[in-house]
Amino acid sequence: MAENRTATIYRMVLPDHICPFGVRAKQMLERAGFEVDDRLLQSRDAVDAFKAEQNVATTPQIVIDGERIGGSDDLERYLERV
């Protein structure tokens, strides 16, 4: 399905917390055959800066073919349609 397709995921991986939604989203992308560009946000400051810069409330955020898909629930709905 996702032959030669890439996705970028921005997800929170802090020293004391790994976001389970980011892990879930990455697994969904890999199962769907996407090559994943995994962008880790490794500090609270990095997470907050990303959210402010992108004008989003949550992470993870997934981008496929230049289009922001959204978070893990949004990704699940997207994968059901394609």
PEKAKA-V848112 format. One record per run of one state. SS is the DSSP state (helix for helix, strand for strand, loop for the rest). FROM is the first residue (numbers start at 1). LEN is the number of residues. If there is no record, write none. Layout:
# PEKAKA-V848112
ss=SS from=FROM len=LEN
ss=SS from=FROM len=LEN
This chain:
# PEKAKA-V848112
ss=loop from=1 len=5
ss=strand from=6 len=9
ss=loop from=15 len=2
ss=strand from=17 len=2
ss=loop from=19 len=1
ss=helix from=20 len=12
ss=loop from=32 len=3
ss=strand from=35 len=7
ss=loop from=42 len=2
ss=helix from=44 len=11
ss=loop from=55 len=6
ss=strand from=61 len=4
ss=loop from=65 len=2
ss=strand from=67 len=4
ss=loop from=71 len=1
ss=helix from=72 len=10
ss=loop from=82 len=1
